[in-house]
Amino acid sequence: MIDQNFERELNACLAAHWDDMVADLDALVRIPSVEDPATAGPGAPFGNGPARALQAGLDLCERLGAASKNLDGFCGVADFPGERATQLGVIGHLDVVPAGEGWHFDPWRVTRKDGYLIGRGTGDDKGPLLMALYAAHFLFERHGRFPYTLRFILGANEETGMADVKHFHEVYADPALVFTPDDEFPVCYGEKGQLQGAFSCPVPADARVERFAGGMALNAVPAQAEAIVRAESAPAAPRIAAEPAGPGLIRLRAQGVQAHASTPEGGVNAIHLLADYLLAHDLCAPSERPWFELVARASGATDGSSFGIASADEAFGPLTMVAGMAGDAEGERTLTIDIRFTSAVPVDDLQEALEGQAASCGARWTASRVEPVFLMDPQGDFIQVLAQSYRDVSGDDQPPFTIGGGTYARSFTKAAGFGSAVHGEAFPSWVGGMHAADEGVPEDQLKQAFKVYAVAIERLMRLDL
Ligand SMILES: [Zn+2]
């Protein structure tokens, strides 16, 4: 339950200041803060846009009562003073992904239409970060000094490498608790471990497959794959198109269905379709079979079962595995793997399984990224306070959840993803989601976030940190 006076004050604050808040958001959205190495320099490691947006965010923090510091353009901190030096942290980001194609609105300003705010960054993450800032300002005006220092961490490189938070850790220790308004409500208390890497093997001298390539990203089920094989004919098959590609050569194109690596179940892997087809119709040389059998196994199941690593735990559900990109260059074939794993199997066991798979066909496995499982106790005070704050404001009693993706949260010891989008909420067709064209957010969702953040920060300040 929220105190009724408190809720009345929150509503009165929104009624009085909402237009100003939207104007502040508009000022931030007008800075196209996309990473741009061409304009990078001292104080602007990710280019001019992210640096300008970061400084604009820090200036806003100052205006709202926090003392700010810009860490050489990587990120910034802004502290609302507390009785104690112990910190409660909030981290969001001011960089955005490129506008991309297909917009019906100007991506670089806020358009207000039918209760929605449209513009790049309105939902990810300028809008949500601003709501947390305003909530802090509201509480600061009401009470003055907080029991603990409230530290805002403003990132400038979340979308393209997270060098911002890495730099933060080089300068400062972790706050006692951190939440990031760069996720969804109710509250995200865990992120699967991630293991990424690639299989590789030399192309044999007697290869019949002249080319084999597919996929655009390591972290997606590929929708397209293509091969050129030495053959006179190629039998018809579903989702495979064949055409002549020169004397004695046939070009094969496989059409799958794309899906993100954290939720691959709905996808159809085009690399798998193609490898399977080559094997079934004997279109590869005997020396190539072991490699294409490995490719077919790796891409044939998204639960790890084809590698004997299928596993699950209560917090995360099943492990997922995606073979995202296949290629051949400089005499070597490669296939990338993205595994999102749970606490059920140690990552060393997964590595061992992958090395075993590689060895079985004379290939190599090379890991490029290993991130451990990040998991908070869903019954602990921190997650419970966040979940209850959201529930009390919204009346929505969805339980806390975990994800297969990664946010800022995993780079802190005690952290959670907390809003401000709502898990499972759909928008009308003319409003795009995060990273999409016509990115937008309901005004009511942001107003709700402002209230949730105020309630949650007030309650977190009462915990024994
Ligand atoms: Zn984001």
Residues whose N, C-alpha, C, O or C-beta is under 5 A from the ligand:
A	BS01	ZN	D124 D125 D182
